[in-house]
């Protein structure tokens, strides 16, 4: 088990189609052709000794999407432990955001493996609004608990 921790913000909005959440599709070659399990709350790792989960969630939103985190009342959605052992903490904030306005941060990795060729990839290659049923079908499995907690809070 890892003791890595991540924190993030789950934006939601009420539309005529019902409750929608903003999810990000993980960038890079491993997730390029995947849909199910390749979407999640915009989040990132932090060191609890160096910053709070809340501060990390806001910083990571800025880094992942290239936009300032929205103001508004934050609803704590608690923690989940993903299959890789990482503990993710999330907050929900009601806000509307145009996915076309994101300017994602990037990361560098050797690709293809053992090629010596280092490439740059976006942290998130796209973000989209999803109704809760569709979101449950594509989100990282453990993070589906955040959707359920949001639905309970918003219902």
Number of C-alpha atoms within 10 A of each C-alpha: 7 8 9 14 19 21 26 26 28 27 22 23 17 14 9 6 7 10 18 23 24 24 25 23 25 24 20 20 12 9 15 12 9 13 14 16 18 19 27 24 29 28 26 21 17 19 13 12 6 8 10 12 22 17 12 24 26 20 20 25 24 20 20 22 24 14 16 12 18 17 9 10 11 16 16 18 19 12 18 17 13 13 11 10 13 16 18 24 25 25 23 23 21 18 17 15 17 10 15 9 11 17 18 21 18 15 13 12 14 12 14 11 9 8 8 10 10 13 12 12 17 18 23 23 20 18 23 16 20 18 17 17 11 13 22 21 14 19 21 19 16 16 21 19 16 23 22 14 16 22 12 9 12 10 7
